[in-house]
Each structure stands twice: as structure tokens, then as C-alpha cells.
């Protein structure tokens, strides 16, 4: 009788334990998931570009060319995985790479900077009187070149070239989203092999980033000053 009683007590205890575990599992399912918290910056880390502001966590110690901790609007604090934005889940069944917001922002910065470097050269070239041969290009200044190209029908061809370049560049971005390990803005374009050794490569990447940022500011200034003053010759002061 004693053994039967002990066995019954053990069975009862196990049954109670199972009920407790089941209730705990049910309760945990009702608890909201913990939100992702942005990684903390190192103690007293300040932005090198704006020393009166804290350096964003994503930029603190980040080994990117030209990184001076400049992100006053804190775009890089976002915890989005941009790989899922580049390739929607409905169109990709494989594994996503981890592409943080800072990668996407660097990709955009380099793309716009490179375009502006070309645009500054093109703007100054046109206003220096250097045009394609032909009557329809004669006497065109950079400020009014857009309207002139629309009127002549050339803008369609230019947009086609731009679309081909954009689609081609997105191939590399999509591969990065799939885990290729590609660095932001890297298209492997180095025909003169300036980046043959690590030291030279680091210098060239820093120089490109600096000139890209300067070109974005410079092109904005060229357009604004030329339009406001109706000036079509360098340095666009009168």
C-alpha cells in the first residue's frame, strides 16, 4: 500500500509539473517580443565632424573611408536589414546577408558623389564653350542645356544610357544582398591599378570620398548661383 501511495504521489507531482510548464509556455507566448536596441557607443565617444554631438553607434569605430561620425539625423541608428528591402521576401527564398543602414547610406553617398563629380566637369566644360559639333549644340550654356536637349530629342538617348548604368550597378547591389561580401560602392573599376597595394588603396578611397562630398556641395552651388545671377561663365559671380 505504501509503494502504491508513493507511486501515486510521484505521478501527481509529475502531472502538476507538466501543467506548470504548459502554463509558463502559454504565458511566454503572450509576452511581446523584446525590441532591438541599438548598440551603445564607447564611453564619451563624440563625432569627429561635430564634437558637440555623440557619435552614432553604427559609426563609432567603423573602418569606412572618410568616416568622421557625421550623422546628425541618426539615419544609421535604424536596425533595418536593407537586404530585405533590396530583394523583397516574395522574390527570394534564400538566405539574406546582413546589410545595415550604414552600408546603404554609403552606397548612396558614393553614387551621388560620383555623379556630381562628373556633373561639375560637364557643367564647367559646357560653359567654357566646348560642345558637340553641330548647329543644335551651338551657343548652349549649362543652365539651359536640359531644356535644349529636350527640344532636340537628345534627352531620350541620355536617359537610356543612365537607365542601363543604373540597372547594371544594381546587379552588384543585389549580389551583396545575397551575401557576396561586396564593399559598398565597389564595382571593381580600377583600370590603371591605382589600388595595387593596401596603403595606396586606402589613400585613394579616402580621396574619392572627400572629393565626392565636395562635388555634391559644389554642384549644388554651381546650379544655384548660375540660376540666381543668370551667370554662365566661371566663377559665376556676375
C-alpha positions as CSV (number, residue, x, y, z in Angstrom):
1,X,0.0,0.0,0.0
2,X,2.9,2.3,0.9
3,X,4.5,1.8,-2.5
4,X,1.2,2.4,-4.3
5,X,0.8,5.6,-2.3
6,X,4.3,6.8,-3.2
7,X,3.8,6.0,-6.8
8,X,0.5,7.9,-6.9
9,X,2.2,10.9,-5.3
10,X,5.0,10.8,-7.9
11,X,2.5,10.7,-10.7
12,X,0.6,13.5,-9.2
13,X,3.8,15.6,-8.8
14,X,4.8,15.0,-12.4
15,X,1.3,15.9,-13.6
16,X,1.4,19.2,-11.7
17,X,4.9,20.0,-13.1
18,X,3.6,19.4,-16.7
19,X,0.7,21.7,-16.0
20,X,3.1,24.4,-14.7
21,X,5.4,24.1,-17.7
22,X,2.4,24.3,-20.1
23,X,1.1,27.4,-18.4
24,X,4.5,29.0,-18.5
25,X,4.9,28.3,-22.2
26,X,1.4,29.8,-22.9
27,X,2.2,32.9,-20.8
28,X,5.5,33.5,-22.6
29,X,3.8,33.3,-25.9
30,X,1.6,36.3,-24.8
31,X,4.6,38.5,-23.9
32,X,5.6,41.0,-26.6
33,X,9.0,40.3,-28.2
34,X,11.8,42.5,-26.9
35,X,12.6,45.3,-29.3
36,X,16.0,45.6,-30.8
37,X,18.2,48.0,-29.0
38,X,20.9,49.9,-30.9
39,X,24.4,49.1,-29.8
40,X,25.9,51.5,-27.3
41,X,28.7,53.8,-28.3
42,X,32.0,53.6,-26.4
43,X,32.3,55.8,-23.4
44,X,32.1,59.5,-24.2
45,X,32.5,58.9,-28.0
46,X,32.0,62.1,-29.8
47,X,31.5,62.8,-33.5
48,X,34.8,63.9,-35.1
49,X,32.8,66.1,-37.5
50,X,30.6,67.6,-34.8
51,X,32.3,67.3,-31.5
52,X,29.4,68.7,-29.5
53,X,27.3,65.6,-30.6
54,X,27.6,62.0,-29.6
55,X,29.0,59.7,-32.3
56,X,26.2,57.4,-33.7
57,X,26.7,53.9,-32.6
58,X,26.9,52.5,-36.1
59,X,29.7,54.9,-37.0
60,X,31.7,54.6,-33.8
61,X,34.9,52.8,-34.7
62,X,33.6,51.9,-38.2
63,X,36.5,51.4,-40.6
64,X,35.0,53.2,-43.6
65,X,36.9,55.7,-45.7
66,X,36.0,59.2,-44.7
67,X,34.2,58.2,-41.6
68,X,34.1,61.2,-39.2
69,X,31.0,60.2,-37.3
70,X,28.7,62.6,-39.2
71,X,25.1,61.6,-39.0
72,X,23.2,64.3,-37.0
73,X,19.8,62.9,-38.1
74,X,20.8,59.4,-36.9
75,X,19.8,57.6,-40.0
76,X,22.3,54.9,-39.3
77,X,20.6,54.1,-36.0
78,X,17.9,52.2,-37.9
79,X,18.0,48.4,-37.4
80,X,16.6,47.6,-40.8
81,X,18.3,44.8,-42.7
82,X,18.5,46.6,-46.1
83,X,19.0,43.2,-47.9
84,X,15.3,42.6,-47.3
85,X,14.5,46.0,-48.9
86,X,16.7,45.4,-51.9
87,X,15.2,41.9,-52.6
88,X,11.6,41.6,-51.3
89,X,10.9,38.3,-49.5
90,X,8.3,37.4,-52.1
91,X,11.0,37.2,-54.7
92,X,13.8,35.5,-52.8
93,X,13.7,32.2,-51.0
94,X,17.4,32.0,-50.0
95,X,19.3,33.4,-47.1
96,X,19.8,37.2,-46.7
97,X,23.0,38.8,-46.0
98,X,23.1,41.3,-43.1
99,X,23.3,44.8,-44.8
100,X,23.0,47.5,-42.2
101,X,21.6,51.0,-42.9
102,X,25.2,52.5,-42.9
103,X,26.1,50.2,-45.8
104,X,23.1,51.5,-47.8
105,X,23.9,55.1,-46.9
106,X,27.5,54.7,-48.0
107,X,26.4,53.2,-51.3
108,X,24.1,56.2,-51.9
109,X,26.7,58.7,-50.9
110,X,29.3,57.3,-53.3
111,X,26.8,57.0,-56.2
112,X,25.6,60.6,-55.8
113,X,29.1,61.9,-55.3
114,X,30.5,60.2,-58.4
115,X,27.6,61.6,-60.5
116,X,28.3,65.1,-59.1
117,X,32.0,64.8,-59.9
118,X,31.1,64.1,-63.5
119,X,28.4,66.8,-63.4
120,X,30.8,69.5,-62.2
121,X,33.2,68.7,-65.0
122,X,30.4,68.7,-67.6
123,X,28.9,71.9,-66.4
124,X,32.2,73.8,-66.5
125,X,33.1,72.3,-69.9
126,X,29.9,73.4,-71.5
127,X,30.2,76.9,-70.1
128,X,33.8,77.0,-71.3
129,X,32.3,76.8,-74.8
130,X,33.2,73.2,-75.5
131,X,30.2,71.5,-77.2
132,X,29.4,68.6,-79.5
133,X,29.7,69.6,-83.2
134,X,26.5,70.7,-84.9
135,X,24.2,73.7,-85.1
136,X,21.8,72.5,-82.4
137,X,24.6,72.5,-79.8
138,X,25.9,75.9,-80.6
139,X,25.6,78.7,-78.0
140,X,24.1,76.4,-75.3
141,X,25.0,77.2,-71.7
142,X,24.9,74.6,-68.9
143,X,21.9,76.1,-67.2
144,X,19.7,75.8,-70.2
145,X,21.2,72.6,-71.6
146,X,18.4,70.5,-70.2
147,X,15.6,72.3,-72.0
148,X,17.7,72.4,-75.2
149,X,18.3,68.6,-75.1
150,X,14.5,68.1,-74.5
151,X,13.7,70.3,-77.5
152,X,16.2,68.5,-79.8
153,X,15.2,65.0,-78.7
154,X,18.6,64.1,-77.2
155,X,17.3,63.6,-73.7
156,X,15.7,60.2,-74.5
157,X,19.1,58.8,-75.5
158,X,20.7,60.2,-72.4
159,X,18.1,58.7,-70.2
160,X,18.6,55.3,-71.9
161,X,22.3,55.4,-71.1
162,X,21.5,56.4,-67.5
163,X,19.0,53.6,-67.1
164,X,21.5,51.0,-68.4
165,X,24.1,52.2,-66.0
166,X,21.6,52.1,-63.1
167,X,20.4,48.6,-63.9
168,X,24.0,47.4,-64.3
169,X,25.0,48.8,-61.0
170,X,22.1,47.2,-59.2
171,X,23.3,43.7,-60.2
172,X,26.2,44.2,-57.7
173,X,23.9,45.5,-55.0
174,X,21.6,42.5,-55.4
175,X,24.5,40.2,-55.1
176,X,25.6,41.9,-51.9
177,X,22.1,41.4,-50.5
178,X,22.6,37.6,-51.3
179,X,25.9,37.6,-49.4
180,X,28.7,38.3,-51.9
181,X,30.6,40.3,-49.3
182,X,31.0,43.2,-51.7
183,X,32.1,46.5,-50.1
184,X,29.7,49.5,-50.5
185,X,30.3,51.3,-53.8
186,X,32.8,48.8,-55.1
187,X,32.4,47.9,-58.8
188,X,36.0,46.7,-59.3
189,X,36.7,49.6,-61.6
190,X,40.5,50.3,-61.4
191,X,41.9,50.1,-65.0
192,X,45.1,51.9,-64.1
193,X,45.6,49.8,-61.0
194,X,45.9,52.7,-58.6
195,X,44.8,50.4,-55.7
196,X,47.5,47.8,-56.3
197,X,48.7,47.9,-52.6
198,X,46.7,48.4,-49.4
199,X,48.3,51.7,-48.5
200,X,47.6,53.3,-51.9
201,X,44.1,51.8,-51.9
202,X,43.3,53.4,-48.5
203,X,44.5,56.8,-49.7
204,X,42.5,56.6,-53.0
205,X,39.3,55.6,-51.2
206,X,39.7,58.4,-48.7
207,X,40.4,60.8,-51.6
208,X,37.4,59.6,-53.6
209,X,35.0,60.1,-50.6
210,X,36.4,63.6,-49.9
211,X,36.0,64.7,-53.5
212,X,32.6,63.1,-53.8
213,X,31.3,65.1,-50.8
214,X,32.9,68.3,-52.1
215,X,31.4,67.7,-55.6
216,X,27.9,67.3,-54.2
217,X,28.2,70.7,-52.4
218,X,30.0,72.2,-55.4
219,X,27.4,71.2,-58.0
220,X,24.6,72.5,-55.8
221,X,26.4,75.8,-55.6
222,X,27.0,75.9,-59.4
223,X,23.4,75.4,-60.2
224,X,22.0,77.8,-57.6
225,X,24.5,80.6,-58.3
226,X,24.2,80.3,-62.1
227,X,20.4,80.4,-61.9
228,X,20.1,83.2,-59.3
229,X,22.6,85.5,-61.1
230,X,21.9,84.4,-64.6
231,X,25.7,84.0,-64.9
232,X,27.1,81.5,-67.4
233,X,30.8,81.8,-67.0
234,X,33.1,80.7,-64.2
235,X,33.2,81.7,-61.3
236,X,29.5,82.6,-61.7
237,X,29.7,85.9,-59.8
238,X,28.1,88.3,-62.2
